[in-house]
Structure formats: structure tokens, C-alpha cells
């Protein structure tokens, strides 16, 4: 419920300032980041998210820093 409320609030703030002709980055920098401390990427993910229980938000397919790690544990010498 708190995630849904945050999404609604961010969308409300975005809608309010987008009408004034500000860019998405400027809206995030001036009005979203100081309140919610989220990255710009998270802001765009929230803007694209549907926070309903019937359609959950799924993590993106973007590469992760952990993709380069092996799945097998490393052997250490005694």
C-alpha cells in the first residue's frame, strides 16, 4: 500500500508540473528527488509502473552488476 501511495503521489506531482512545460528531468530534480530521494531511473520506472495487485511491477531485464559473477563458489587454498 505504501508503494501504491508513493506512485500516486509522484504521478500527481509530475502531472501538476508537466502542464507548465518542464522537462521530466527538471520535474524529477526540483520536485521529486528532494522529497522521495529516488534516482532518476527509479522515477522513470515508477512513471511506467502500474501499481495494481493484479499486474505486479516486475524488475527490468537490464544487466546487473552481479551478472559477471560465477554461480559456483570459489575454492580457496588452505
C-alpha positions in Angstrom: 0.0 0.0 0.0 2.8 2.5 0.7 4.4 1.8 -2.7 1.0 2.4 -4.4 0.6 5.7 -2.4 4.1 6.8 -3.4 3.4 6.1 -7.1 0.1 8.0 -6.9 1.9 11.0 -5.2 4.8 11.0 -7.7 2.3 10.9 -10.6 0.3 13.7 -9.1 3.4 15.9 -8.7 4.5 15.0 -12.2 1.1 15.8 -13.7 1.0 19.1 -11.9 4.3 20.4 -13.2 4.3 18.7 -16.7 1.5 21.1 -17.6 3.9 24.0 -17.0 6.2 22.7 -19.8 9.0 21.5 -17.6 11.1 18.5 -18.8 10.9 15.2 -17.0 14.4 15.6 -15.7 13.7 19.1 -14.3 10.5 17.8 -12.6 12.5 15.0 -11.0 15.3 17.3 -10.0 13.2 20.1 -8.5 10.2 18.3 -7.1 10.6 14.5 -6.8 14.1 14.0 -5.6 14.1 16.4 -2.7 11.0 14.7 -1.3 11.4 11.0 -2.1 15.2 10.6 -2.7 14.8 8.3 -5.6 17.1 8.0 -8.6 16.1 9.3 -12.0 15.9 5.7 -13.3 13.5 4.8 -10.4 11.4 7.9 -11.2 11.0 6.7 -14.8 10.2 3.1 -13.7 7.5 4.5 -11.4 6.1 6.6 -14.2 5.8 3.5 -16.3 4.6 1.2 -13.5 1.0 0.1 -12.8 0.9 -0.5 -9.1 -2.2 -2.7 -9.1 -2.2 -6.1 -7.3 -3.4 -7.8 -10.5 -0.5 -6.5 -12.5 2.6 -6.5 -10.3 5.7 -4.4 -11.1 8.5 -6.7 -12.4 12.1 -5.9 -12.3 13.6 -4.8 -15.6 15.8 -7.0 -17.8 18.6 -4.6 -17.6 22.0 -6.1 -16.9 23.1 -6.3 -13.3 26.5 -5.9 -11.7 26.1 -9.4 -10.4 25.8 -10.9 -13.9 29.5 -11.3 -14.2 29.8 -13.4 -11.1 30.0 -17.2 -11.3 27.2 -19.2 -9.8 29.7 -21.7 -8.4 31.5 -20.9 -5.1 35.3 -20.3 -5.4 37.7 -22.8 -4.0 40.2 -21.4 -1.6 43.6 -22.9 -0.7 44.1 -23.9 2.9 
